[in-house]
Amino acid sequence: MAGGLASGMGTIVICLWFWREAGVVAGEAGAAHSNFGIVSVRLAAVAGISLAQTLLLTFVVGRIYRPTDFDEVIKRGAALVFAASMAAAVAFALLAK
């Protein structure tokens, strides 16, 4: 449980830093079109936060409370958000080059 909590919270902190510093990260990556680079970094941060939500639901909340069908719906929704935002982040990263 402690490992899942540390992983989830650490991922959230890192993703929030990437969200805040999206312009710097996109510039360091050599994005020719900075707006597309910034959007790409922020979409990757959204994907990371949805991954962290899934980690927290699975390894922390699932250990404390008995899992229900609603928990599965939330986990699958977070996985869908992860997949969609990661695909969009890759697309915007390709546009930024």
DONU-104464 format. One record per residue: x, z, y of N, C-alpha, C in turn; residue number from 0; residue in one letter. Coordinates in nm, 4 decimals, always signed. Each point is the difference from the previous one (the first is absolute). Layout:
BEGIN
<n.xx = X&n.zz = Z&n.yy = Y&ca.xx = X&ca.zz = Z&ca.yy = Y&c.xx = X&c.zz = Z&c.yy = Y&keza = NUM&nulo = a>;
...
//
This chain:
BEGIN
<n.xx = +0.0819&n.zz = +0.0000&n.yy = -0.1189&ca.xx = -0.0819&ca.zz = +0.0000&ca.yy = +0.1189&c.xx = +0.0870&c.zz = +0.0000&c.yy = +0.1262&keza = 0&nulo = m>;
<n.xx = +0.1071&n.zz = +0.0778&n.yy = -0.0024&ca.xx = +0.0860&ca.zz = +0.0078&ca.yy = +0.1181&c.xx = +0.0707&c.zz = -0.1322&c.yy = +0.0256&keza = 1&nulo = a>;
<n.xx = +0.0380&n.zz = -0.0690&n.yy = -0.1078&ca.xx = +0.0650&ca.zz = -0.1296&ca.yy = +0.0156&c.xx = -0.0938&c.zz = -0.1039&c.yy = +0.0590&keza = 2&nulo = g>;
<n.xx = -0.1247&n.zz = +0.0012&n.yy = -0.0441&ca.xx = -0.0989&ca.zz = -0.0924&ca.yy = +0.0550&c.xx = -0.0288&c.zz = +0.0295&c.yy = +0.1459&keza = 3&nulo = g>;
<n.xx = -0.0057&n.zz = +0.1282&n.yy = +0.0340&ca.xx = -0.0234&ca.zz = +0.0387&ca.yy = +0.1399&c.xx = +0.1170&c.zz = -0.0419&c.yy = +0.0882&keza = 4&nulo = l>;
<n.xx = +0.1220&n.zz = +0.0245&n.yy = -0.0476&ca.xx = +0.1178&ca.zz = -0.0372&ca.yy = +0.0791&c.xx = +0.0108&c.zz = -0.1517&c.yy = +0.0140&keza = 5&nulo = a>;
<n.xx = -0.0270&n.zz = -0.0722&n.yy = -0.1077&ca.xx = +0.0065&ca.zz = -0.1460&ca.yy = +0.0060&c.xx = -0.1051&c.zz = -0.0567&c.yy = +0.0945&keza = 6&nulo = s>;
<n.xx = -0.1219&n.zz = +0.0500&n.yy = -0.0118&ca.xx = -0.1083&ca.zz = -0.0486&ca.yy = +0.0855&c.xx = +0.0231&c.zz = +0.0294&c.yy = +0.1468&keza = 7&nulo = g>;
<n.xx = +0.0382&n.zz = +0.1222&n.yy = +0.0302&ca.xx = +0.0219&ca.zz = +0.0371&ca.yy = +0.1402&c.xx = +0.1239&c.zz = -0.0686&c.yy = +0.0568&keza = 8&nulo = m>;
<n.xx = +0.1038&n.zz = -0.0131&n.yy = -0.0808&ca.xx = +0.1200&ca.zz = -0.0709&ca.yy = +0.0461&c.xx = -0.0292&c.zz = -0.1458&c.yy = +0.0307&keza = 9&nulo = g>;
<n.xx = -0.0802&n.zz = -0.0632&n.yy = -0.0853&ca.xx = -0.0378&ca.zz = -0.1390&ca.yy = +0.0231&c.xx = -0.0806&c.zz = -0.0144&c.yy = +0.1282&keza = 10&nulo = t>;
<n.xx = -0.0895&n.zz = +0.0919&n.yy = +0.0251&ca.xx = -0.0811&ca.zz = -0.0046&ca.yy = +0.1226&c.xx = +0.0887&c.zz = +0.0141&c.yy = +0.1232&keza = 11&nulo = i>;
<n.xx = +0.0936&n.zz = +0.0928&n.yy = -0.0029&ca.xx = +0.0898&ca.zz = +0.0204&ca.yy = +0.1150&c.xx = +0.0843&c.zz = -0.1247&c.yy = +0.0261&keza = 12&nulo = v>;
<n.xx = +0.0547&n.zz = -0.0593&n.yy = -0.1057&ca.xx = +0.0815&ca.zz = -0.1205&ca.yy = +0.0163&c.xx = -0.0837&c.zz = -0.1149&c.yy = +0.0548&keza = 13&nulo = i>;
<n.xx = -0.1213&n.zz = -0.0165&n.yy = -0.0520&ca.xx = -0.0866&ca.zz = -0.1094&ca.yy = +0.0458&c.xx = -0.0430&c.zz = +0.0189&c.yy = +0.1450&keza = 14&nulo = c>;
<n.xx = -0.0256&n.zz = +0.1226&n.yy = +0.0397&ca.xx = -0.0344&ca.zz = +0.0241&ca.yy = +0.1409&c.xx = +0.1186&c.zz = -0.0305&c.yy = +0.0908&keza = 15&nulo = l>;
<n.xx = +0.1224&n.zz = +0.0286&n.yy = -0.0451&ca.xx = +0.1177&ca.zz = -0.0355&ca.yy = +0.0788&c.xx = +0.0110&c.zz = -0.1518&c.yy = +0.0125&keza = 16&nulo = w>;
<n.xx = -0.0210&n.zz = -0.0725&n.yy = -0.1112&ca.xx = +0.0045&ca.zz = -0.1461&ca.yy = +0.0049&c.xx = -0.1075&c.zz = -0.0554&c.yy = +0.0929&keza = 17&nulo = f>;
<n.xx = -0.1177&n.zz = +0.0610&n.yy = +0.0008&ca.xx = -0.1070&ca.zz = -0.0452&ca.yy = +0.0901&c.xx = +0.0447&c.zz = +0.0141&c.yy = +0.1452&keza = 18&nulo = w>;
<n.xx = +0.0571&n.zz = +0.1154&n.yy = +0.0320&ca.xx = +0.0412&ca.zz = +0.0263&ca.yy = +0.1380&c.xx = +0.1159&c.zz = -0.0887&c.yy = +0.0427&keza = 19&nulo = r>;
<n.xx = +0.0938&n.zz = -0.0250&n.yy = -0.0890&ca.xx = +0.1198&ca.zz = -0.0763&ca.yy = +0.0319&c.xx = -0.0084&c.zz = -0.1451&c.yy = -0.0483&keza = 20&nulo = e>;
<n.xx = -0.1193&n.zz = -0.0547&n.yy = -0.0077&ca.xx = -0.0193&ca.zz = -0.1351&ca.yy = -0.0549&c.xx = +0.0772&c.zz = -0.1053&c.yy = +0.0790&keza = 21&nulo = a>;
<n.xx = +0.0042&n.zz = +0.0127&n.yy = +0.1298&ca.xx = +0.0727&ca.zz = -0.0963&ca.yy = +0.0818&c.xx = +0.1488&c.zz = +0.0004&c.yy = -0.0279&keza = 22&nulo = g>;
<n.xx = +0.0565&n.zz = +0.1180&n.yy = -0.0156&ca.xx = +0.1435&ca.zz = +0.0119&ca.yy = -0.0279&c.xx = +0.0310&c.zz = -0.0545&c.yy = -0.1387&keza = 23&nulo = v>;
<n.xx = -0.0833&n.zz = +0.0357&n.yy = -0.0980&ca.xx = +0.0227&ca.zz = -0.0465&ca.yy = -0.1365&c.xx = -0.0111&c.zz = -0.1518&c.yy = -0.0084&keza = 24&nulo = v>;
<n.xx = -0.1004&n.zz = -0.0567&n.yy = +0.0663&ca.xx = -0.0167&ca.zz = -0.1464&ca.yy = -0.0002&c.xx = +0.1176&c.zz = -0.0672&c.yy = +0.0696&keza = 25&nulo = a>;
<n.xx = +0.0487&n.zz = +0.0591&n.yy = +0.1071&ca.xx = +0.1158&ca.zz = -0.0565&ca.yy = +0.0692&c.xx = +0.1257&c.zz = +0.0056&c.yy = -0.0834&keza = 26&nulo = g>;
<n.xx = +0.0213&n.zz = +0.1113&n.yy = -0.0708&ca.xx = +0.1178&ca.zz = +0.0137&ca.yy = -0.0856&c.xx = -0.0053&c.zz = -0.0952&c.yy = -0.1191&keza = 27&nulo = e>;
<n.xx = -0.1226&n.zz = -0.0317&n.yy = -0.0431&ca.xx = -0.0154&ca.zz = -0.0923&ca.yy = -0.1128&c.xx = +0.0204&c.zz = -0.1448&c.yy = +0.0423&keza = 28&nulo = a>;
<n.xx = +0.0099&n.zz = -0.0231&n.yy = +0.1297&ca.xx = +0.0256&ca.zz = -0.1340&ca.yy = +0.0495&c.xx = -0.1243&c.zz = -0.0863&c.yy = +0.0107&keza = 29&nulo = g>;
<n.xx = -0.1123&n.zz = +0.0603&n.yy = +0.0328&ca.xx = -0.1238&ca.zz = -0.0760&ca.yy = +0.0136&c.xx = +0.0071&c.zz = -0.0886&c.yy = +0.1239&keza = 30&nulo = a>;
<n.xx = -0.0200&n.zz = -0.1298&n.yy = -0.0200&ca.xx = +0.0026&ca.zz = -0.0940&ca.yy = +0.1126&c.xx = -0.1241&c.zz = +0.0154&c.yy = +0.0866&keza = 31&nulo = a>;
<n.xx = -0.1115&n.zz = +0.0310&n.yy = -0.0620&ca.xx = -0.1258&ca.zz = +0.0228&ca.yy = +0.0722&c.xx = -0.0313&c.zz = +0.1490&c.yy = -0.0121&keza = 32&nulo = h>;
<n.xx = +0.0279&n.zz = +0.0741&n.yy = +0.1041&ca.xx = -0.0058&ca.zz = +0.1458&ca.yy = -0.0096&c.xx = -0.1404&c.zz = +0.0529&c.yy = -0.0271&keza = 33&nulo = s>;
<n.xx = -0.1039&n.zz = -0.0655&n.yy = +0.0511&ca.xx = -0.1353&ca.zz = +0.0493&ca.yy = -0.0245&c.xx = -0.0350&c.zz = -0.0056&c.yy = -0.1480&keza = 34&nulo = n>;
<n.xx = +0.0369&n.zz = -0.1083&n.yy = -0.0674&ca.xx = -0.0254&ca.zz = -0.0092&ca.yy = -0.1435&c.xx = +0.0826&c.zz = +0.1027&c.yy = -0.0767&keza = 35&nulo = f>;
<n.xx = +0.1209&n.zz = +0.0245&n.yy = +0.0456&ca.xx = +0.0846&ca.zz = +0.0998&ca.yy = -0.0643&c.xx = -0.0565&c.zz = +0.1402&c.yy = +0.0131&keza = 36&nulo = g>;
<n.xx = -0.0496&n.zz = +0.0317&n.yy = +0.1186&ca.xx = -0.0591&ca.zz = +0.1325&ca.yy = +0.0222&c.xx = -0.1229&c.zz = +0.0194&c.yy = -0.0871&keza = 37&nulo = i>;
<n.xx = -0.0861&n.zz = -0.1011&n.yy = -0.0058&ca.xx = -0.1198&ca.zz = +0.0097&ca.yy = -0.0834&c.xx = +0.0386&c.zz = +0.0138&c.yy = -0.1467&keza = 38&nulo = v>;
<n.xx = +0.1035&n.zz = -0.0714&n.yy = -0.0416&ca.xx = +0.0447&ca.zz = +0.0086&ca.yy = -0.1389&c.xx = +0.0485&c.zz = +0.1405&c.yy = -0.0348&keza = 39&nulo = s>;
<n.xx = +0.0777&n.zz = +0.0598&n.yy = +0.0870&ca.xx = +0.0506&ca.zz = +0.1358&ca.yy = -0.0253&c.xx = -0.1158&c.zz = +0.0990&c.yy = -0.0021&keza = 40&nulo = v>;
<n.xx = -0.0947&n.zz = -0.0158&n.yy = +0.0886&ca.xx = -0.1135&ca.zz = +0.0927&ca.yy = +0.0035&c.xx = -0.0905&c.zz = -0.0166&c.yy = -0.1214&keza = 41&nulo = r>;
<n.xx = -0.0174&n.zz = -0.1221&n.yy = -0.0476&ca.xx = -0.0780&ca.zz = -0.0200&ca.yy = -0.1217&c.xx = +0.0703&c.zz = +0.0608&c.yy = -0.1209&keza = 42&nulo = l>;
<n.xx = +0.1311&n.zz = -0.0093&n.yy = -0.0034&ca.xx = +0.0749&ca.zz = +0.0646&ca.yy = -0.1084&c.xx = -0.0148&c.zz = +0.1523&c.yy = +0.0079&keza = 43&nulo = a>;
<n.xx = -0.0067&n.zz = +0.0549&n.yy = +0.1205&ca.xx = -0.0216&ca.zz = +0.1441&ca.yy = +0.0160&c.xx = -0.1390&c.zz = +0.0395&c.yy = -0.0497&keza = 44&nulo = a>;
<n.xx = -0.1006&n.zz = -0.0827&n.yy = +0.0276&ca.xx = -0.1346&ca.zz = +0.0269&ca.yy = -0.0511&c.xx = +0.0006&c.zz = -0.0023&c.yy = -0.1525&keza = 45&nulo = v>;
<n.xx = +0.0712&n.zz = -0.0955&n.yy = -0.0586&ca.xx = +0.0101&ca.zz = -0.0070&ca.yy = -0.1461&c.xx = +0.0662&c.zz = +0.1257&c.yy = -0.0557&keza = 46&nulo = a>;
<n.xx = +0.1033&n.zz = +0.0467&n.yy = +0.0660&ca.xx = +0.0669&ca.zz = +0.1214&ca.yy = -0.0451&c.xx = -0.0880&c.zz = +0.1229&c.yy = +0.0089&keza = 47&nulo = g>;
<n.xx = -0.0786&n.zz = +0.0093&n.yy = +0.1061&ca.xx = -0.0890&ca.zz = +0.1156&ca.yy = +0.0140&c.xx = -0.1102&c.zz = -0.0038&c.yy = -0.1053&keza = 48&nulo = i>;
<n.xx = -0.0505&n.zz = -0.1188&n.yy = -0.0325&ca.xx = -0.1014&ca.zz = -0.0060&ca.yy = -0.1060&c.xx = +0.0619&c.zz = +0.0339&c.yy = -0.1356&keza = 49&nulo = s>;
<n.xx = +0.1263&n.zz = -0.0362&n.yy = -0.0199&ca.xx = +0.0701&ca.zz = +0.0405&ca.yy = -0.1220&c.xx = +0.0160&c.zz = +0.1522&c.yy = -0.0042&keza = 50&nulo = l>;
<n.xx = +0.0337&n.zz = +0.0596&n.yy = +0.1125&ca.xx = +0.0141&ca.zz = +0.1455&ca.yy = +0.0067&c.xx = -0.1340&c.zz = +0.0688&c.yy = -0.0272&keza = 51&nulo = a>;
<n.xx = -0.1078&n.zz = -0.0576&n.yy = +0.0487&ca.xx = -0.1325&ca.zz = +0.0569&ca.yy = -0.0260&c.xx = -0.0292&c.zz = -0.0018&c.yy = -0.1495&keza = 52&nulo = q>;
<n.xx = +0.0354&n.zz = -0.1079&n.yy = -0.0662&ca.xx = -0.0206&ca.zz = -0.0084&ca.yy = -0.1443&c.xx = +0.0851&c.zz = +0.1034&c.yy = -0.0729&keza = 53&nulo = t>;
<n.xx = +0.1252&n.zz = +0.0173&n.yy = +0.0436&ca.xx = +0.0860&ca.zz = +0.1022&ca.yy = -0.0606&c.xx = -0.0594&c.zz = +0.1393&c.yy = +0.0162&keza = 54&nulo = l>;
<n.xx = -0.0461&n.zz = +0.0302&n.yy = +0.1207&ca.xx = -0.0563&ca.zz = +0.1326&ca.yy = +0.0249&c.xx = -0.1272&c.zz = +0.0232&c.yy = -0.0809&keza = 55&nulo = l>;
<n.xx = -0.0862&n.zz = -0.1009&n.yy = -0.0080&ca.xx = -0.1224&ca.zz = +0.0157&ca.yy = -0.0785&c.xx = +0.0289&c.zz = +0.0172&c.yy = -0.1482&keza = 56&nulo = l>;
<n.xx = +0.0981&n.zz = -0.0724&n.yy = -0.0492&ca.xx = +0.0284&ca.zz = +0.0039&ca.yy = -0.1430&c.xx = +0.0730&c.zz = +0.1268&c.yy = -0.0416&keza = 57&nulo = t>;
<n.xx = +0.1072&n.zz = +0.0329&n.yy = +0.0710&ca.xx = +0.0870&ca.zz = +0.1075&ca.yy = -0.0461&c.xx = -0.0275&c.zz = +0.1359&c.yy = +0.0624&keza = 58&nulo = f>;
<n.xx = -0.0719&n.zz = +0.0058&n.yy = +0.1104&ca.xx = -0.0263&ca.zz = +0.1296&ca.yy = +0.0626&c.xx = -0.1462&c.zz = +0.0382&c.yy = -0.0166&keza = 59&nulo = v>;
<n.xx = -0.0893&n.zz = -0.0813&n.yy = +0.0524&ca.xx = -0.1425&ca.zz = +0.0331&ca.yy = -0.0068&c.xx = -0.0480&c.zz = -0.0027&c.yy = -0.1452&keza = 60&nulo = v>;
<n.xx = +0.0525&n.zz = -0.0948&n.yy = -0.0787&ca.xx = -0.0387&ca.zz = -0.0079&ca.yy = -0.1405&c.xx = +0.0423&c.zz = +0.1205&c.yy = -0.0821&keza = 61&nulo = g>;
<n.xx = +0.1025&n.zz = +0.0710&n.yy = +0.0432&ca.xx = +0.0450&ca.zz = +0.1211&ca.yy = -0.0704&c.xx = -0.0795&c.zz = +0.1235&c.yy = +0.0423&keza = 62&nulo = r>;
<n.xx = -0.0472&n.zz = +0.0009&n.yy = +0.1241&ca.xx = -0.0713&ca.zz = +0.1172&ca.yy = +0.0493&c.xx = -0.1473&c.zz = -0.0048&c.yy = -0.0396&keza = 63&nulo = i>;
<n.xx = -0.0619&n.zz = -0.1171&n.yy = +0.0200&ca.xx = -0.1423&ca.zz = -0.0170&ca.yy = -0.0290&c.xx = -0.0178&c.zz = -0.0932&c.yy = -0.1180&keza = 64&nulo = y>;
<n.xx = -0.1126&n.zz = +0.0120&n.yy = -0.0647&ca.xx = -0.0319&ca.zz = -0.0893&ca.yy = -0.1109&c.xx = -0.0334&c.zz = -0.1373&c.yy = +0.0563&keza = 65&nulo = r>;
<n.xx = +0.0669&n.zz = -0.1057&n.yy = -0.0473&ca.xx = -0.0254&ca.zz = -0.1345&ca.yy = +0.0528&c.xx = -0.1429&c.zz = -0.0459&c.yy = -0.0300&keza = 66&nulo = p>;
<n.xx = -0.0604&n.zz = -0.0671&n.yy = +0.0965&ca.xx = -0.1352&ca.zz = -0.0533&ca.yy = -0.0151&c.xx = +0.0048&c.zz = -0.1517&c.yy = +0.0156&keza = 67&nulo = t>;
<n.xx = -0.1156&n.zz = -0.0625&n.yy = -0.0165&ca.xx = -0.0079&ca.zz = -0.1451&ca.yy = +0.0177&c.xx = +0.0283&c.zz = -0.0397&c.yy = +0.1446&keza = 68&nulo = d>;
<n.xx = -0.0393&n.zz = +0.0848&n.yy = +0.0944&ca.xx = +0.0260&ca.zz = -0.0292&ca.yy = +0.1407&c.xx = +0.1499&c.zz = -0.0060&c.yy = +0.0288&keza = 69&nulo = f>;
<n.xx = +0.0765&n.zz = +0.0860&n.yy = -0.0653&ca.xx = +0.1461&ca.zz = -0.0034&ca.yy = +0.0163&c.xx = +0.0571&c.zz = -0.1333&c.yy = -0.0471&keza = 70&nulo = d>;
<n.xx = -0.0531&n.zz = -0.0512&n.yy = -0.1097&ca.xx = +0.0453&ca.zz = -0.1304&ca.yy = -0.0493&c.xx = -0.0333&c.zz = -0.1114&c.yy = +0.0980&keza = 71&nulo = e>;
<n.xx = -0.1173&n.zz = +0.0076&n.yy = +0.0624&ca.xx = -0.0372&ca.zz = -0.1001&ca.yy = +0.0993&c.xx = +0.0947&c.zz = +0.0043&c.yy = +0.1188&keza = 72&nulo = v>;
<n.xx = +0.0343&n.zz = +0.1191&n.yy = +0.0450&ca.xx = +0.0925&ca.zz = +0.0156&ca.yy = +0.1124&c.xx = +0.1386&c.zz = -0.0516&c.yy = -0.0376&keza = 73&nulo = i>;
<n.xx = +0.0466&n.zz = +0.0303&n.yy = -0.1206&ca.xx = +0.1309&ca.zz = -0.0491&ca.yy = -0.0443&c.xx = +0.0029&c.zz = -0.1522&c.yy = -0.0058&keza = 74&nulo = k>;
<n.xx = -0.1045&n.zz = -0.0591&n.yy = -0.0542&ca.xx = -0.0043&ca.zz = -0.1463&ca.yy = -0.0082&c.xx = -0.0120&c.zz = -0.0633&c.yy = +0.1373&keza = 75&nulo = r>;
<n.xx = -0.0722&n.zz = +0.0659&n.yy = +0.0910&ca.xx = -0.0082&ca.zz = -0.0497&ca.yy = +0.1376&c.xx = +0.1354&c.zz = +0.0044&c.yy = +0.0682&keza = 76&nulo = g>;
<n.xx = +0.0737&n.zz = +0.1079&n.yy = -0.0213&ca.xx = +0.1341&ca.zz = +0.0106&ca.yy = +0.0582&c.xx = +0.0933&c.zz = -0.1045&c.yy = -0.0604&keza = 77&nulo = a>;
<n.xx = -0.0146&n.zz = -0.0264&n.yy = -0.1285&ca.xx = +0.0823&ca.zz = -0.1038&ca.yy = -0.0624&c.xx = -0.0342&c.zz = -0.1376&c.yy = +0.0560&keza = 78&nulo = a>;
<n.xx = -0.1263&n.zz = -0.0242&n.yy = +0.0280&ca.xx = -0.0415&ca.zz = -0.1267&ca.yy = +0.0597&c.xx = +0.0560&c.zz = -0.0150&c.yy = +0.1413&keza = 79&nulo = l>;
<n.xx = -0.0046&n.zz = +0.1079&n.yy = +0.0780&ca.xx = +0.0581&ca.zz = -0.0024&ca.yy = +0.1352&c.xx = +0.1498&c.zz = -0.0252&c.yy = -0.0083&keza = 80&nulo = v>;
<n.xx = +0.0669&n.zz = +0.0647&n.yy = -0.0962&ca.xx = +0.1443&ca.zz = -0.0215&ca.yy = -0.0186&c.xx = +0.0298&c.zz = -0.1470&c.yy = -0.0275&keza = 81&nulo = f>;
<n.xx = -0.0736&n.zz = -0.0588&n.yy = -0.0940&ca.xx = +0.0270&ca.zz = -0.1393&ca.yy = -0.0380&c.xx = -0.0268&c.zz = -0.0956&c.yy = +0.1156&keza = 82&nulo = a>;
<n.xx = -0.1110&n.zz = +0.0203&n.yy = +0.0692&ca.xx = -0.0345&ca.zz = -0.0899&ca.yy = +0.1101&c.xx = +0.0974&c.zz = +0.0120&c.yy = +0.1162&keza = 83&nulo = a>;
<n.xx = +0.0361&n.zz = +0.1220&n.yy = +0.0371&ca.xx = +0.0900&ca.zz = +0.0167&ca.yy = +0.1137&c.xx = +0.1428&c.zz = -0.0421&c.yy = -0.0340&keza = 84&nulo = s>;
<n.xx = +0.0413&n.zz = +0.0169&n.yy = -0.1243&ca.xx = +0.1337&ca.zz = -0.0453&ca.yy = -0.0371&c.xx = +0.0071&c.zz = -0.1525&c.yy = -0.0020&keza = 85&nulo = m>;
<n.xx = -0.1054&n.zz = -0.0636&n.yy = -0.0489&ca.xx = -0.0034&ca.zz = -0.1470&ca.yy = +0.0013&c.xx = +0.0004&c.zz = -0.0524&c.yy = +0.1432&keza = 86&nulo = a>;
<n.xx = -0.0765&n.zz = +0.0650&n.yy = +0.0868&ca.xx = -0.0023&ca.zz = -0.0418&ca.yy = +0.1404&c.xx = +0.1346&c.zz = +0.0267&c.yy = +0.0673&keza = 87&nulo = a>;
<n.xx = +0.0663&n.zz = +0.1108&n.yy = -0.0353&ca.xx = +0.1318&ca.zz = +0.0296&ca.yy = +0.0578&c.xx = +0.1019&c.zz = -0.1063&c.yy = -0.0388&keza = 88&nulo = a>;
<n.xx = -0.0049&n.zz = -0.0437&n.yy = -0.1240&ca.xx = +0.0928&ca.zz = -0.1053&ca.yy = -0.0440&c.xx = -0.0301&c.zz = -0.1303&c.yy = +0.0737&keza = 89&nulo = v>;
<n.xx = -0.1288&n.zz = -0.0314&n.yy = +0.0141&ca.xx = -0.0379&ca.zz = -0.1231&ca.yy = +0.0712&c.xx = +0.0478&c.zz = +0.0030&c.yy = +0.1454&keza = 90&nulo = a>;
<n.xx = -0.0200&n.zz = +0.1125&n.yy = +0.0671&ca.xx = +0.0452&ca.zz = +0.0102&ca.yy = +0.1395&c.xx = +0.1519&c.zz = +0.0003&c.yy = +0.0105&keza = 91&nulo = f>;
<n.xx = +0.0675&n.zz = +0.0579&n.yy = -0.0997&ca.xx = +0.1467&ca.zz = -0.0031&ca.yy = +0.0021&c.xx = +0.0515&c.zz = -0.1427&c.yy = -0.0134&keza = 92&nulo = a>;
<n.xx = -0.0666&n.zz = -0.0804&n.yy = -0.0815&ca.xx = +0.0398&ca.zz = -0.1390&ca.yy = -0.0127&c.xx = -0.0284&c.zz = -0.0776&c.yy = +0.1300&keza = 93&nulo = l>;
<n.xx = -0.1077&n.zz = +0.0365&n.yy = +0.0683&ca.xx = -0.0294&ca.zz = -0.0645&ca.yy = +0.1287&c.xx = +0.0997&c.zz = +0.0410&c.yy = +0.1084&keza = 94&nulo = l>;
<n.xx = +0.0534&n.zz = +0.1194&n.yy = -0.0103&ca.xx = +0.0897&ca.zz = +0.0493&ca.yy = +0.1036&c.xx = +0.1368&c.zz = -0.0673&c.yy = -0.0032&keza = 95&nulo = a>;
<n.xx = +0.0369&n.zz = -0.0553&n.yy = -0.1125&ca.xx = +0.1337&ca.zz = -0.0618&ca.yy = -0.0131&c.xx = +0.0108&c.zz = -0.1328&c.yy = +0.0658&keza = 96&nulo = k>;
//
